[in-house]
Amino acid sequence: MEQSNNKSKKRFAFEKPKLKLETTTLWEYPSQHYGKSQQGDKEYVGATPSYVIWNLLQRYTRENDVVIDPFCGSGTTLDVCKDLNRQGLGFDIAPYREDILKGDARKLPVKGNSVDFVFMDPPYSNHIKYSGDPQCIGELDARTPLYYEAMEKVFAESFRILKNRRYFALYVSDSFKKGKPFCPIGFELFQRLQKHFKPIDIISVVRHNRTLKRNHWHTSAIEGNYFLRGFNYLFIMKKEVL
């Protein structure tokens, strides 16, 4: 009986939560996707939780608004846009599926002041092998200025295409490699965002992934006296041109 109860608890712990608008600045989701289907590909490394995008679009967009994701990955943003009747447009240096357009986030083929919302979940340094394309920002190490210079160009491009008084959101994590310096990517990028956008809020999104469920990773973190990444920043910004 005890074994059966444990299995029940485990199933309940990872059950997909009901969709609801978040009302605090701490978000936590036990699953990657919502509903009976999935948004994007759960096997795609670095996929964004679709709940995050759903909440942003519910708050900061309306039906038929144009939403752009310059780092579209496996297409999570496009799938959420379809669910909410938004016009999603996704770009990636290495498109994962047919409805994602090939494009560099630093120079998009999009008219200025034409977009209602921009969401991005960019590479957090070069820990993950995304495309192997030398032009990919995911090839840049966040311990060098090149990464931040590239992201500044991305922010300037997002500002250019976004309509005035509309919103932008960046989902990002800090970077740490054992034996390497800690990179506070969140703080660094937030500083650069403020050159273009007005800050609206900062949200902490608790991370759930396979790595954090591996006991040996936690043992190593204790023995090595370092921390595993437990949350992502979600920066919400607004374009305001007087």
Buried (B, 14 or more C-beta within 10 A) or exposed (E): EEEEEEEEEEEEEEEBEEEEEBEEEEBBBBBBBBEEEBBBBEEBEBBBBBBBBBBBBBEBBEEEBBBBBBBBBBBBBBBBBBBBEBBBBBBBBBBBBEBBBEBBBBEBEBEEEEBBBBBBBBBBBBBEEBBEEEEBBBBBBBBEEEBBEBBBBBBEBBBBBBBEEBBBBBBBBBBBBEEEEEBEBBEBBBEBBEEBBEEEEEBBBBBBBEEEEEEEEEEEEEEEEEEBBEBBBBBBBBBEEE
